[in-house]
Amino acid sequence: MSEVQNENIIVLTDEDGGEHEFEVLEVLEVEQQSYAILQPTDTQDDEAIILRIEQDENGNEVLVNIEDDDEWDKVAEMYDTLLFEDLDEK
């Protein structure tokens, strides 16, 4: 599902087999679950996506869409908090 290009860039394959490159902006832990904050590298858009990090049956990390709105909101709020803290420190 993903291929590491360097430590901050990954390539994800969509359901149609298309490959998309993303920069890993942050990896967060919220309520004992890890999440990746990713931003497409092929656009000027600042919008990031959030995917849950899980392990498959072989123990490999896989990225999974978040279906639950409440879960997504908690992670987005945590990321926003971190962003504002970083901006305040600069």
C-alpha positions in Angstrom: 0.0 0.0 0.0 2.8 2.4 0.7 6.4 2.7 -0.3 8.9 4.9 1.6 10.9 7.2 -0.7 12.8 9.0 2.1 11.9 9.4 5.8 9.3 12.1 5.1 7.8 11.1 1.7 5.6 8.0 1.1 3.8 6.8 -2.0 0.2 5.5 -1.5 -1.6 3.4 -4.1 -5.3 4.1 -4.5 -8.0 1.6 -5.3 -7.5 2.2 -9.1 -3.8 1.4 -8.9 -2.8 5.1 -9.2 0.2 6.2 -7.1 0.2 9.4 -5.1 3.2 10.9 -3.3 2.7 12.5 0.2 4.8 14.2 2.7 4.4 13.0 6.2 3.9 16.2 8.2 3.3 14.5 11.6 2.7 11.2 13.3 0.4 11.7 16.3 -0.9 9.4 19.1 -4.4 10.0 20.3 -6.0 7.7 22.8 -3.3 5.0 22.3 -3.9 5.0 18.5 -1.3 6.4 16.0 -2.3 8.6 13.1 -0.3 10.0 10.1 -0.9 13.6 8.9 -0.1 13.6 5.2 0.0 16.4 2.5 0.1 15.7 -1.2 3.4 16.8 -2.8 1.9 17.4 -6.2 -0.3 20.4 -5.3 0.0 23.8 -3.8 -3.0 23.2 -1.6 -2.3 23.3 2.1 -5.0 20.8 3.0 -3.7 17.7 4.7 -5.3 14.2 5.2 -5.4 12.1 8.3 -5.0 8.3 8.2 -5.0 5.9 11.1 -1.9 3.7 11.3 -2.7 0.0 11.9 -0.9 -3.3 11.6 -1.9 -6.0 9.1 -1.9 -9.7 9.8 1.8 -9.8 9.0 2.7 -7.0 11.4 3.3 -4.4 8.7 2.1 -0.9 9.2 -0.8 0.1 6.9 -2.7 3.4 6.6 -6.4 3.3 6.9 -9.1 5.9 6.2 -11.0 7.2 9.3 -14.7 6.5 8.9 -15.8 7.9 12.3 -16.4 11.7 12.3 -15.7 11.9 16.1 -12.4 10.1 15.8 -11.4 12.3 12.9 -12.4 15.5 14.8 -10.2 14.4 17.8 -7.2 13.9 15.7 -7.7 17.1 13.7 -8.1 19.1 16.9 -4.8 17.6 18.3 -3.0 18.5 15.1 -4.4 22.0 15.1 -3.3 22.4 18.7 0.3 21.3 17.8 0.4 23.6 14.8 -0.7 26.6 16.9 1.9 25.7 19.6 4.6 25.6 16.9 3.5 28.9 15.5 3.5 30.5 19.0 7.1 29.3 19.6 8.4 31.0 16.4 
